[in-house]
């Protein structure tokens, strides 16, 4: 669980899943959407090292 102090982030905004070799991110029905590299994601989307995810006004870098 990651808690962000950002009013534009929904209570359950996005889901990140990993199985060791691969991680994905999926929007959890948020109001403002989840963005990867500036593009709104739809469905489970693969994450790669260095990817920048935006939730609300907050930027998160995946490492």
C-alpha positions in Angstrom: 0.0 0.0 0.0 1.3 3.4 -1.0 -0.5 6.5 0.5 0.0 9.8 -1.3 -1.0 13.2 0.0 -2.5 14.2 -3.3 -6.2 15.2 -3.5 -6.3 14.1 -7.1 -5.4 10.5 -6.2 -8.4 8.1 -5.6 -8.5 6.0 -2.4 -7.8 2.9 -4.6 -6.2 4.5 -7.7 -4.0 1.8 -9.3 -2.8 -1.7 -8.8 0.8 -2.8 -9.4 1.4 -6.5 -9.7 4.7 -8.3 -10.0 5.7 -11.9 -10.5 9.5 -11.5 -10.2 10.4 -11.0 -13.9 7.5 -8.8 -14.9 5.5 -6.0 -13.3 2.3 -4.4 -14.5 0.2 -1.5 -13.6 -3.6 -1.2 -14.0 -6.0 1.7 -13.2 -8.4 0.7 -10.5 -11.3 2.8 -11.7 -9.9 6.1 -10.5 -11.5 9.4 -11.3 -8.5 11.1 -13.0 -6.9 8.0 -14.6 -3.4 6.6 -14.4 -0.7 7.6 -16.9 2.4 5.9 -18.1 4.9 8.0 -20.1 2.1 10.7 -20.5 -0.4 8.2 -22.0 -3.5 7.1 -20.1 -3.4 3.4 -19.5 -6.2 1.0 -20.2 -6.0 -2.5 -18.7 -2.9 -4.1 -17.3 0.2 -2.4 -18.8 3.8 -3.7 -18.5 6.2 -1.6 -16.5 9.9 -1.3 -17.4 12.8 0.1 -15.3 12.8 3.9 -15.5 9.1 4.2 -16.5 7.3 7.2 -15.0 3.8 6.7 -13.8 1.5 9.7 -13.0 -1.3 9.3 -10.5 -3.1 12.6 -9.8 -0.4 15.2 -9.7 2.2 12.8 -8.4 4.9 11.3 -10.5 6.4 7.9 -9.6 9.4 6.3 -11.2 9.5 2.5 -11.5 12.9 0.9 -10.7 
